[in-house]
Amino acid sequence: MCGRLEKNSKGLQIHHISYKNLGHEDVANDLICLCGRCHILIHAYYNRKRA
């Protein structure tokens, strides 16, 4: 989302866009790479949206 890595980051993290294909993901459509901060933010967004 941000286009960069955090300074003290351990690298990119994989986020599942959809869990329907868990274990058999289509990399182009089901996964996205995010920095740690953006990964936390996207989960917080989805948790607020569900509430």
C-alpha positions in Angstrom: 0.0 0.0 0.0 2.7 2.5 1.0 5.3 1.3 -1.7 8.2 1.1 0.7 9.6 -0.9 3.6 9.8 0.3 7.2 13.3 1.2 8.3 13.4 -1.6 11.0 11.2 -4.0 9.1 12.1 -7.7 8.7 10.8 -7.5 5.1 7.5 -7.8 3.4 4.6 -9.8 4.8 2.1 -11.8 2.8 -1.6 -10.9 3.2 -4.4 -13.1 2.0 -6.9 -11.0 0.1 -9.3 -13.9 0.1 -9.3 -17.0 2.3 -11.5 -19.1 0.0 -8.5 -20.7 -1.7 -6.3 -21.1 1.5 -3.6 -23.6 0.7 -4.2 -23.4 -3.0 -3.8 -19.6 -3.6 -3.6 -18.0 -6.9 -0.6 -15.7 -6.2 -1.8 -13.0 -8.7 -5.3 -12.8 -7.3 -5.3 -14.1 -3.7 -2.1 -12.7 -2.1 -0.5 -9.3 -1.7 2.9 -8.2 -0.2 2.7 -5.5 2.5 5.1 -3.9 5.0 4.4 -4.7 8.6 2.7 -1.4 9.3 0.4 -1.6 6.3 -0.5 -5.2 7.2 -1.6 -4.1 10.6 -3.6 -1.2 9.1 -5.4 -3.4 6.6 -6.5 -5.9 9.3 -7.7 -3.0 11.5 -9.7 -1.7 8.6 -11.4 -5.1 7.9 -12.1 -5.6 11.7 -13.8 -2.2 11.8 -15.8 -3.0 8.7 -17.1 -6.3 10.2 -18.2 -4.7 13.4 
